[in-house]
Amino acid sequence: MTTATPPDETAPDPAAPEAPEELQPGQLWSFAEETEVEVEISSVAEGAKEGIASQSETGAALVETLDSLALTVGDIRVSMFDVVFLLGTLALVVTIAWFATRIARNLVRRVSRFDGAQQLLAEKISTILIWTLAFFIAVDVAGIDLTALAFFGGAFGLAIGFGLQKTFGNLISGILLLLDKSIKPGDVISVTDGAGNESVGQIRKIGIRAISVITRDQTEHLIPNENLMVNQVVNWSYSSRDVRVKAPVGVTYDSDLKLVTELLYKAVDDTPRVLKRPKPRVNVMEFGDNSVNFEVRFWIEDPEEGLANIRSDVYMRIWELFQKNEVEIPFPQRDLHIRSSDQLDRIIDLLSGGKATAVSTT
């Protein structure tokens, strides 16, 4: 009676490829070297292809037609179905990300504990996070290996260092401005145009690259965020919205200064938009060449409504009160004193004598 010998578990499988006799330290042996690997754009695309084909014969025919239109470069095969699937996936991811940013924005605005600057900062951070997550999801669905993007990542970093440094600088500057609350939507700041003319405008919004400032004449200035970080900015409403306005006035030397002071106080009291607290102040500034110079100082709390117009309203009321009370605003004038001399006396005599002769002859 013969006994069956159990198979030797250590015996090599004739169907399996032979391993190299010796492996050097750090050397890997892979079956991929002995087999042909088909490169695909995405396993998700293959699953979608099978799912569409199983639904109906029309879908299967359409998938087969699109898959037959392919471009092969070496071992890489990209079909029309892969391209359509990739574009559709990207469009879907972008649409979902857009709706997610809208929902996040509405949720942030409902948080009553946040002020305007904190809400805007939360919106920007949530938008950046959502679009970053959307990018990685799109890359994963497309089946793109992130290690293959290492070269392009280095090129992109080099582009940021040279060509896009201003863009990213403005982005970081806008976030820092919102963090320290030095500039926020609704603030009133001084804006200087290219000709050096300064005007007052209100910040409408803070974008990724620049802030939008709209002036009283409805001119919208786009100022890069980085400029607000490195240049001096006059913020009229940083700690308080109260703004003091000055209006200089001059009267003649024969005027009753106490009456003038009372009329100036009445003028600012009768003008709308002028605050009662802090109280207005009338100061005698100097005794000038032609007039006694006063300065009216008063406060407003809405600088975005304009400074020149409120100063004009005060001047109009001052003019009306001065006219009623016969207070004169002097014209510029000079007193000319001529020193007497012998030559000047002779000229005057000649002129007067010639005039007398001309009169007598007539």
C-alpha positions, 0 to 999 in steps of 0.5 A: 500500500502506497501512501500519498506524499503531501505536496511540498508547500515550499515548492515553487508554483510553475504558473508564477513568475520567478523571483530574482535570485538575489535582491539588493538592499532597498530593491523591490520586486513587483509582478507589475514588471511581468504584466501589462498594466492598462492605464485608466483615467479613473476607476470611478469613470469605469464604474459609471460606464458600467452603471450607465450601460446596465440601465438601457441599451441606448445608454450602452450604445452611447457609452460604447460609441464615446469609449471607441473614440479614444486617443492612445499615447504609449500605454495611456488611453483617454477616450471621449467618455473619460473626457465627458465624465471628467468635465461633468464631474468638474461642473458638478463639483463646482456647482456644489461648491458654489451652493455650499459657499452661498449656504455658508454665507447665509449661516454666517450672517445669521450669527448675531454675535459677529460684527461686520468685520467678523462676518466678512472674515468668516465668509472668506475663510469658509469660502477658501476652505470649501473651494480647497475641499472641492479641488481635492474632491475633483482630483480624487474623482478624476483619479489623478495621482497627487504625486504626479502633480509634484512637478506642477506644484513646484512650477505653481509655487515658482509662479506665485513667487514671481508673477502672483505674489501681488495677488496673494499679498493682497489676499493675505493683506485683506484677511489681516485688515479684517483680523485687526478691524482697522478697515471694515465695510462701512468705514469712511476713509480719505481717498487720494486720486492720481492728481493728488485731490483728496476726497472722502469715501465709504468702504462698500466691500472688501474683496480678495484683491482690493477694497471698493470705496465710493465717494459722494460723486458716486466715483468708485475707487478700487484700492489694492489691499496691500496699499492699505497695509503699507501706506498711511490711511485716514479712517474717519470712523475707526473708533468713533463716527463723530467728525469735527468740521471747521468753518473759518469766518472773517468780520470787519474791525468795527463789528461787535465781536460778542454779537458775531459770536452769538450769531455764529453759535445760532448759525450752527444750532439752526443747521441740520446734521450738526450735533448738540453733543459735543457742543460747537465752539466759536474761537477768535483765531487772529486779528488779521490784515483786513479782518478779525478771523473766527473759526466755527467748529462743530461735530457731525456723525455721518461723514459719508453724507459729505463734509462740503455740503454741511459746511456750505449749509453753515455758511449760508445760515451765517450769511443770512444772520450777518445780513439781518444784523448788519455785520460786514464781511470785509473785502481784501484791502490795503492802505497805501502810504507815500512818503513825501519828497521834493521830486514828488512835490514838483510832480504834483505841482506840475500836474496841478498847474497844467490842469489849472492852465488847461482849465483857464484856456478853455 
